[in-house]
């Protein structure tokens, strides 16, 4: 079939199914419903195990054609723990066996689905578990981007369940020198959410060989609705990965931390082998009549989210994670390849029952070959058309450290002279593409590219260690004190570096070994690293204490934030004043000195209590300043009145 047919009004009118898909279990029987409108036959096969190489077929069942292109089958008896696959016959050719697109559990490496009583996977007290972000706005969030494996793999972590969901759940872990690590460290730091790199089932790690210590970021989707097996203690047991991820979520909630999942709906690991594309040839992806996939993602294929049943699949998937796993937020990888209607349907489906779930996107402007005449894409320039979604700001990142495409380029914190109004726009959370601070996610480092410390080292190879620390702290102060939503890479608060054996820095560590990627907890035993952690902790506590740093609307920002001319080009300052968003201080004054020498500037009238100064940050009073203040080189000064 020509793939163009899938996007026609006639096909969508005839074959859009609005009900639930997948398996429906009870102790007495299990019902299955599969969407496969191009099939002339469909088969359900039941297996004893999740090992796709095992010859343990229990039964093959012919499915019956039903409404809107669906196929159904029913099996009496309790199938909890039984594995299954689907296959279809299209144009006389039987497909390979694949897992259920709506699978809830899997065997090793995701080749076979599993029927599961989901209630049996719930940890004790799960019915009372809930998120921690009620009555909050996304600007109240402080996001900590973490790879499950990175947290625990270094020997100094003191974590027993290394590389696992359960490792994230451990408390009381310490370095050999007695410094808190893992969850205790994160809790002390004060972030509101952990943003986990892909934790659904991905294909680039062989779950059957844990002893090989394989690593991947996980942007290789295989099965979107099931936790990654390599993060569980028993990937061969479909129920274990579910229960262990739920235990992790519950433990984080108990410690006041929300969970954000990084979802990668824009492409799949192998398009030709992806379950939907096997069962309904080429439906899930943007593919032309010659069999050529659109590749705006750079991963070989782009998802055709504009098609009704792809859209439904994505919306159902997000809602399932929120419902079943109590997930508090979602970050959408390369959302510029997805369409606006899909993103809006996601928020509209989730928010009625989970009003405090947050959504944000990596909304770069991507090139892709859509399958319908008019499709608006979910990039940052269309942010106003997606009221429920926020977007990464590469604007503030590039301003502070230089473009991601030239590691030696300077930014504001590495010596580039300040010109124009860009910092003011970024500080207000409203760069040119954004009209609302609630839509702006500010960051300088994430899993992509160099860590902040490494980027400073590449840009300024002659700078000494103490200078690099000051520049790193200055960058953190800018994005952490700006309007919008701060996000940072786990370990940035301890000068995280991804150093290769030859001493150079890795900028693309997606499959680098643990020696490169793991967080080196023992560094916190060194006073200079511990001091950086305390600085980040202080920035976070100050941000949390002052509602004027977390304004929700452009009107609030325009009415209460003023640029201050200090007379020094590279010492910008901002005066935040007035009763706004619950702020208790009469005013806040913030200045950033990006010069390599101390600078003296004038202050607005009044007696100011300095709270952030030099290498110290927090909510405690340090000293009073009136009329003027001398700001040390490469540092921020923040005071309240």
N, C-alpha and C positions, 0 to 999 in steps of 0.2 A: 504493500500500500504506500502511495506517495505520502510522506509525512505532512505535506500541506493540508491534507484532508482533516487531520486532527484539529486544526485551528479553525475550521469552517464553522459557520453558524449552524449548519444542518447537523454536523457530527456532534457538536456540543449540546444542541437542543435534544438530540435523540439519546445521547449516552452520558449525560451528566447525572451522577447518582448522589443524592443528598444525605443518604443515611450512613450508618456506621459500617465499617468494613473490618475484616480480620476474623478472629475467632471469638466465640461467645461461650464461655465455659460454665458448666454447673456440674455437681457431682453425678448427676443422672445422665447428662449428654453434653456434647459440644457441637455447636453450629458454626459453620465457616461460610464467609462470603468474600468472594474475590471479584475485583473489577477487571474485566478483560474483554472489551467489546469487539475486538477483531478476531477473537478465537472462534473456531468451530467445535472445539473440544477443550475441556479443562480437566486436569486430574489432581487429586489430593493423595499424597503418599504419607503414611504414618511410619515412624521409625522408633526403635528402642532408645537410641542414643543420639547425641548431637555430633558425632564423628561422621563426616560426610564420606569417609573412606570405608566405614564399616558396612558389611553386608548384613544388615539387621532390619530389613523391611518387615513391617507388621502387616500392612495391608495397603492396596491401591484402590482408590475410590473414584469412580467417574462422577464429576460434578454436573449439576443440572443448570441449564441456562435460565436466568431469571430477569428481572426488570433492569432497564437502563444499562445493559451491557454487563451485568453481574452474573456470577456463577455461584451456586450454593451446594453445600453438602452437609450431612448431619451424621454423627456417630454416637450411638448409645454407649453408656458406661462412663466411668471417671477417667478422663484422659489427662488429668493433671500430671505433668512431667513427661508426656509423650511428645516426641519431636515430629515435625512435618515439613513438607515442601509442596510447592505447586509447580505445574507445568501446563503449557497450552499448546494447541495445534492451530497454527495460523497459515493459511494458504497451503495446506497439506503437509506442513513441516512441523514436527514436534520440537518444542523448545527444550533447552536445558532445564533441569530442576533448580528452583531458586527458593529462597525463604519468602515468606509472606511479607509484602511491602508494609503491612500493618502489624508485623511481629512485635510482641512484647517481651519475648525472651529468646535466647539463642544458644546454640551449642558453640563449640570451639571454632573460632574464625568465621562465625556468622554465616555458615552455609545452610544450616537447618534451623527453622523456627521451633519454638517449643510452646505447647499449651501450658499455661500456668495459672494457678489460683493466686492472683496478685495480692489478695488479702493475707495470704500466708507469708508473704515477703516483708510485711510491715514490722518494723521493730516495736518493742513494747512502748506504749504511749504514743504511737504514731498518730492516732486519731486526734490527739491534742496538740500535735506539732503545727506550728504556723510560722510564717515569715516574721521578720523583725522590723519591717519598714512601714508599719501602719501610720496613717495620718502624716506622711512625709511626702515631700516633693523630690524629684530626681536631683535637684540641686543640693539636697541634703546628703546625697550619696558620696562616698569616697571609695573608689574602686581599685582593687589590688589584683593585677593580672598574674595568674599562677598556672603553671603546668603541674599536674598531679605528681608526676615523677620527680620534678626538680626539687620539690619541698624536702624530700626525705632521703635521696640517694647518697648524699655525701655522708661518710662515716661519722662526721662530727655532729650530725643531726640528732643522734641519740634516739631515733625513731625505729621501732621494731619492724613494722609492716612497710618496708621500703618500697616505694613506687606504687603504693596501693591507696584506694579510697580510705581504707582503715588507718593508713598512716597519717592522713590529714586529720583524722578524728582523735589521735592520741594527744593526751595532755601530760604535763609533768616531765616532758622531754627536755634534756639539757645537753650542752656541749661537755666535753671532758672537764672543762674549767668551770662548769656550773652555770653557764648562761642559758636562759630559756630559748628554746627553738620551736619550730613548727607552729601549732595552733596557739600555744601560750604567747609566743612572740607576736603573732598577728593580732591577737586580742589586745595585748599591751600597746601595740602600735596605734590602734584605734580606728582602723578602716571599718566601713559599714558593710561592704560586700567583697567576697572573693569572686573574681571573674576567672572561671576555669577555662583554659584552652580546651579544645574539643574533647569531650568526655563521653560522647556517644560512640557507637561501634564503628571504628575506622579500619581500613584495610592494609596499612603499611607496616604493621607489626604482626608477626606470627605468634598468636596467643598460645600455641602448643609448645613453644620453646622459650619459656621464661628465663631459663638459665643463660640464654645468649645476651641478656641485657640490651635488647633492642630499644632504640629511641626514635620517636617521631613526634612532631607537634600534634599531628592528628587531623590535618586538613584534607583527609582522604576518605570521605564518607562511604560506608557500605550499608549500614542499617541505622536509620536516623532515630529510632525510637527506643533503643536499648543501650545501656551503659557499656563502655569499652571493656572487653574481657580481660585485657592485660593489666587493668587496674584492680581486678578482683583476685582473691586468693585461690579461686577454683573456676577458671573460665569454661571448663567443660561442663559445669553445672549451671544451667540457665538461670535458676532462681538465685544463685549466690551473688552474681554481679548486681542484681536488682537490690537485694537486701543490704548489701554492703554500701552501695551508693546512698540508699535511704538512711542508713546509720550515720553516714558522713554528714548528710544534709541536716539530720536531726541534731547531731552534736554541734554543728556550726550554729544552728538556730539557738540552741541552749546557751551558747556563748555570745549571743547578740550579733551574729554575723550572717548576712544574707548570701545567697548563692546565685551567681549569674552563669549561664551556660553560653559558650561561644558556639553558635550554630552555623553550619556551612551548607546552606541549601542551594548555593549558586552553582555547584557542580558536584559530581560524584567521582569515586576513585577510578573505576573503569566503566565508561558509559555503556559499552557493549555487553557488560556482564551485570549491570545494575538490574535489580529484580524487576522494576517496572518496565524498563526497556526490553527485557527478555520476554516478559509476559505479553506486553503490548509493544511490538517492535518500534523503538525510536520515539515513543510518546513523551517520555520525561524530559528529553533534551531538545535543544534547538539544532535541528539537522535538516539539511536541504534535500532536494530530490535526488541528488547525486551521492547521498550518504556522507556528506561532509559536515562535521560538527562545527558550530560557532565556538570560538575559543577566546572570548574576551577575558576569561579567568586566567589564562595561561596554564590551565590544568587539563586541557584537551577537550573540554565540553562545557557548555553553558546550559543551565536549567531553564526550561520553557515555562516559567511561572505564570505566564499569561493564559495558558490553557486551563480550563476549568478544573480538571481533576488533579492537575499538578498543584494548582492553587489550593484546592481542598486538602491535598496531602500535607502541604506545608502548614496550613492553618491548623489542621487536626493534630499535627505533630507537636506544635508549640503548646497547644491547649492541653495535650496529654501530659507533657512534662510539667506544666503548672499544676494540673490536677493530681497526677499520680505521685510526683516526686516533690511537690511543694517548692518548685523552683521560683526564685524571687526576681529573676531578670534574665534577659536574653540579649546577646550581642550578635548581630548578623554580619557575617563575613562577606565582603564584597557585595554589599546590598545594591550597588549600582548596576548589577546584572539582573536583579529582580525587579518586579514592577510595583508601582505605587499602590495599585488596588490590592495586591496581595498583602503588602505591609499594613495597610489600613484594616483589612479584614482580620489580620492577626490580632491587632490591638482591640478591635471591636468584639472579637470572640473571647478574649481572655479577661479584659477589664471588668465586665459585669460581675464575675465571680472572684476575680483576683485584682481588685482595684489598685493595689500597691506594687504590682509587678512592673518593673521598669524595662524599657526597650531602647537600645541604641545600636547604631549601625556604622560599619566601615563604608561610608558612602562615596567612594571615589567615582569620578565620572568615567565609566567604562564603555568600551565599544563592543557591541554584541549584535547579532543578526536575529531580531525578534521575528516571531512567526505570524504576527497579525499586523494589519496596516497602522493602527494607532496604539502604541504602548508607551506609557510614560514610566521612566525608570527611577528607582529609589536612590538617587544620588543626593549629595548634600545640597546641591543647588535647587533641588525640589523639596527641601526640608519643610517648607511651610505647607505643603500639600499632604504632609503626614503628621497630623497633630499629636499622635501618640509616640513618636520616635525622636530620639536625639541622635547626634552624629559626631564622630571623631573630628577633631579640628587639627588637620595637618598645618593649618595656618599658624597657630601658636607654636607648634613643634618646629616648623621651618624657621620661624622668627627667632626662636631661642637658640637653636643649635645649627641651623642651616638645612638645606634641602636633603632629603633622604637619598638623592641620586648622586651626591658629591660629598664624600665623607670629609674632605679637607676644607669645604666651604665653612666660613665663619658665620656665627649667629650672634645675637645680642650678648649671650653669656660667654662667648669665646672670642670677643674682640671686635665685632662688626659695629661700626658707628651707627647710632640710632638716628633714623630720619623718618619724617612723616608721621602719620597718625595710626600706624598699624598696631603698635603696642596698646594704645588707648582702646582700639576696637577689640583687641584680644582680651584686655583686662576687663572689659565690660561683658565679655562672653558673646560678643556680636561682631565677629569678622564679616567681611563683605557678603559671604554666602549665607549668613545666619542673622535672623532678625529677633531672636529670642534667647536669652541666656539659658533657659531650660533645655535648649536643643544643642548646646555646645559642650562636648566632652574634651577637656583640655589634658594634654599629655606631652611628654618629650621622649619617653621610651616605652616600648612594649616588646613583645617577642620578636617582631620584625626589626631588622636593622641592628645597629650597634646598641649596646646598653649605653646609658647616659655617660657613665664614667669612661667607657671605651671610646665613645664619640669625642669627648673632650680630649682624650689622650691622642687620638688620631689627628684632630684639628690643631692641637698644641703640643707637639712631641717634645718640646723643650721645657714645658711647664713642670715644676716640681710637684710632689704629691700633695702638699698642703694647698697649693694654688688650685689644683684640680678639685680638691674637696670644696674649697670656697666657691668655685664656679658651679659645681654640682648642687650645692646648697642654694645658691642664688637661683638656679633654674627651678628647683623645687618650690622656692618661695613664690616665684612669679605665677606658676600654674596653679599652685595650691591656694593662693590668695585671690586669684581672679574669679570673676563671676562665671557661672557654668558648673561643670561637673569634673572634678579632678580624677585622673586615672594614672596609675604608675605600675611599672613592672616589678613583680616581687623581687626583693633583694636590692632594688635601687636604694633603699634606705640603709644599706650597708655597703654601698659602692660596688655593687655587683659587676663583675667582669667575666666575659666569656673568652678566656685565654687559651689559645692552642698550644700544643707542645713546643712549637718554635718561638713562643713568646708573642706572636701577633694576635690580633683580636678577630674573633669570628662574628661576621655580621649576618649570617644566614644559617643559624644553628639548627635547622629543622630536623636534621637527622644526625647531628653531632653526638658523640658519646656523653655519658653522664659526667665525665671529667671536665667537659666544657660547660654543660648546661646546668649542673646541679648548683644549688645555693650553698656556698661555703660558710657554714655556720661558725666555724672556728674563728673566722675573722672578727666576730663580735667580742672575742676575748682580748682584742687589741684596743687600747683606749681611743685611738683616732677613729676607728670604725664604730665603736659604741657611741661616740659623741655624735656622729652623723645620724645614727638611729634615734638618739634623743632629740636631735634637731627636727627630724621628720615627725616624730611623735608630738613635739611641741607645736609644729605647724598645724597638724591635724586637730589637736585639742583647741587651738586658737580658732580655727575655722569653725569647729563645732559650736564654740561658745558665742559666736557672733553671727546673728541672722543677716546682718547687712552684707556679709560675704556670700550669701546664698539666696540672693533675690530671685524671684520667680518670673518676673515680667519685664519687658523692655521699658514700660512706663516707670517702674520702680527704679531701674538703673539710670535712666536719663534724668530722673528727678533728684537722685541722691549721690551721684558720682561725678566729681569734677577733676579734670586734669590740673596739675599744678606745675607751673614753670619754675624750675629751680635755678636756672642760670647755668646749669651744667648739662651738656648735650646727652651724656650717657648716665644721667641720674634723674630718671623720670619719677614723678610722684603723683599720688592720687589722694584726694580728700573725699571720704565717704561720710555723710552727715545725715542727721534727721532720724525720726522714728520710722523705721521700715522693717518689715518682716520679723518683728519681735526683738529688734536690736535694743539692748539696754544701755549701751554707751551713747553719749551725746554725739560723738564723732570718732572716726578712725582715720589715721593718717599713715600712708604706706609709701615708702621710697625704696628704689632699687639702685644701688651704686654698682655699675658694671665697669667702672674704672679700676685701674691697678694701684690706685692710691686713695687715701682718705679724702673725702669731700665734705665740706661744710655747707649746709643749706638752711634757709629760713623756714620757719614753721608758721602755720596759721596761728592767729591770736589764741592764747590760752595756755594752761598748764597741762602738759601731756605726760601720761604714764607710759613709759616704754616697756613693751612686752616681748618684742623680738628684736635682737640686736647682735651684731657680729655673728658668733657661732652658737647663740643661745636662742631658743624659741619656746613659747608656752603661754600660759595665761597669767603667770605671776608677774607682779610689778618688779621691774629691775631698777629703774631710777626715773626721776622726773626730768623733763626737758621743756624749756621755754625759749621762745624767740628763734633759737638756732640749735642745730644738732650736727655733730661731726659723725659721718657714717664711714665705718671702716671700708677698705677696699673690698670689692667683689662680695658684697653682702646686702641684705635687706634690713631696713629699720621699720618697725611697725609700732604704733603707739595709739592709745585711746584717750579720750577726754570724757 
